[in-house]
């Protein structure tokens, strides 16, 4: 049986940090892959939270590949998970991430002008 990761996520090293670096470099599929390796080891509610981050990243990978429908679907599913999270979860400031993801989802579904930047991941210090 795989051992679960401690509840305090370390975004400064390992697969979480590698995924964060890839996400910030707009290498969304690589971020997804790094985070998925961690996701496989988690239990709820951390598992659903990291799945939401993976879905956000995968959504922007789809958008880069001109798959608007895939991006809308993944962002919608990510938002359902993020809406259940506390304002700070696993050292991530969830509120701005959720608000920015929702802004993207709204723009994509209404074909409005897209936001200037991708949703940001603000990590809190321990």
N, C-alpha and C positions, 0 to 999 in steps of 0.2 A: 504494500500500500504506500502511495506517495504521501510524504509528510506535508502538511499545510504550511504555507508561509506565515510568519508572525503577522499579527494585525497591524503593526506599524510598518507601512510600506517604505522601503528605502529607494527613493528615486535618484540617488546619487551614484549608484553602482549596479552592475548586473543587468539583467534583461529589462527591468523597468527603465533604468537610465538609458540603455541603448535604444529602447523604443521611443522614449521621450526625445532623444537627440534626433532620431529619424523623423519623428512627427514634425518637430520644429524645422527640419530641413526639407519638409514637404515630401519626404520619402514615405508615403503613407502605407504602402504595402509592407515595407520592411518594419515599420512601427507595429503594424498589426501582427506580424510574425513573432517579433520579440515578446510582445505582450501576451500572445496566445500561449507561449511556452510557460508563462507564469500562471495564466488563467487555468490551465489544466491542473494545477496543484491546489487551487483554492476551494474554500467552502463558502456558503452563503453567509452574509450578504456581500462579501468582498468579490465573490465570483461574478455576481450580476453587475456589480459596479465596473469591474475591469472589462466585462463583456460590453458594456456601454461605451467605454473608451475605445475598445477594438472596433466597434461598429461605427463610431465617429470617424476613426482613421480609415476604415474600409470605405465609408461613404465618399470621402474625398479622393480616395484612389479611383473609385468608380467615376467621379466627376472629372478627374484628369483624363480618363479614358472615354470621355463624352457619353457616359451612361448616366444621364440625369435621373432616369427612373430608379436605377439602383441606388443612387445617392439619396434620393427622397425616401425610399423605403428604409434604408439603413439608419438615416438620421431620425426618422419617425420612431423606429424601434429603440434606438439609443435614448431618445427623449423620454420614452415610457419608463426606462430604467432610471435615468437621471432624476426624473420627477419624484422618485421614491427615496432619494438620498437626502441626507442632512446637508446643510450648507457647506460643511467641510467633511470630507470622507476620505479615508486612506491618504491623508495629507494633501488632498487636492481641493482647491477652492472651487466647489461645484457650481455655485450660483452664476459667476460670469461664463463659465464653460457652457452651462445649460442655456443661458440666455443667448449666447452667441450661436450655439447649435440651433436653437429655435429660430433665430433671425435667418440663418442660412436655409433652414427647412421652409420657412414662410416664403422667402425670396424664390427658392427653387419651385415651389408648388404654384406660386402666383406669377411666375416668370417676370418678377420685378428685378431691378438692378441688384446684382449680387454684392454682398458686403466686401469691403476692401481687403480684409484679411481673414484667414481661417481662425476658427475658435482657438483660444489660447489655453494652455494648461498652466495654471498658477499653483506651484507647489509651496506649501507652508513649511517653515523651519520647525525642527523638533525642539 
